[in-house]
Amino acid sequence: MRWAGPAAVFLAAIAVALRAPAWSPSGWVPELPLLVVLHVAARGTADRAALLGGLLGLALAPWTAEPPLLQALALASAGWLGARAAGVVDRRNALVLFAVTLAASLFLRAVEAVASGGAGAPLSAAITCACVTAAASFPFNAAVARLRVLAPLERSFRDA
Amino acid sequence: MRLRRPGRTPLALLAGTVLTLLFPRACDSARIAAASLLPATVPQRDPAPVLPEEERLRLVARIEELERERAALPPSEGAVRILRVERPQRVEAAVVAPVLHRDVSRTRRSFVIGAGSASGVARGHAVIHGESLVGVVDSVAAHSARVLRIDDRAAETAMPVSVLDPKASEGAANRGVGVARGSGDGRVHVGFLPPGSARPGDWIVSAPGGGLVGPGWLLGVVTSAGDDDRDGDFEALASPLHDLDDVATVVVLVAEPVRGVNR
């Protein structure tokens, strides 16, 4: 039962990612997979965030026309870089979380644009999505930390 | 592999990047097959009710009657004639397929349908909804396939198109030929047009040379046209006839490649 919480969050992140294009094509739904990865980056280790990002990306691979490893690589890199960036400042600070999430979301869009030869998402949708995701970062982190659903992944924070 | 050892994670990410660059289409069939195994994330419409045999025969007779009336009509003019005459005659079958999943990526416009190579679907086949083209089959598994929408910005969706004036008389309907490619935001961008050859309200129709997508399929209606960036390339933006985010059922036109040409 120890991993029931992380498994539930993992499945919820995939479910929201699958539904997001239908709910709001213009990017008004926060990127839950990215929020989960950055939560682990802020309260766990960079390696665990990268691993979780990779697994989430691989789980999403069947539902996209992108190259198969692209989502996994982008989320893993965002988690790893996010943990490193947050590590140099107070990683639980709301403003730091906001800035890191905003940068990570824009990083994902940039990776997708480069991978598809400049065929990225419309800039307005990318910025909307990044802002919505960044705005949701602190409440999400606080709620998940309070519910302790990702506790097995957070435990290694003291080792970071 | 123990990721906790310093330096392993960046190496793993680098190796993954190289693999992605080397094999961008790896495991395509397996991915589509995996997607089709899970419940559809696109709401499925109720199937059409089965008609009683008597009603079906009555409708078949009515269709035949209308076909006879249409054949007796004088030749149509302008754009309508072009649409009617240029429709591909080499379509072998029309496969009706439900849309199962939409693309999770915010930069891509594609969907997975519930028909695959077992039904004759192959890469490059045209996918229509009603009277208009909505996409092109990109990769295929046995019982499912991925369709790139016409508004996806991938190079695979680029195709030659004609601009038709729906109100012009015969001979003057075809305003010019250009290349259409998805704009990534729900519209179709048409470039390389002759100056002044498109106006709002004109039709964008597939032209010969589009591989397995036959000529004469409507892509959308021009919403704006011009050379705003003043680069000498007259461009037009067209909106598809249907909301492509709302399409739940499509028809795949199974066609034979012409002289080995396949997209």
Interface residues (C-beta under 8 A of the other chain):
Chain A: A17 L18 R19 A20 P21 A22 P25 G27 T45 A46 D47 R48 A50 L51 G54 L60 A61 P62 W63 T64 A65 E66 P67 P68 L69 L70 Q71 A72 L73 A76 S77 W80 R109 E112 A113 A115 S116 G117 A119 G120 A121 P122 A125 A126 C129
Chain B: L3 R4 R8 T9 P10 A12 L13 G16 T17 L19 T20 F23 P24 R25 A26 C27 D28 R31 I32 A34 A35 T41 V42 H101 R102 D103 V104 S105 R106 T107 R108 S110 V112 D138 R146 L148 D152 R153 A154 A155 G184 D185 G186 D245
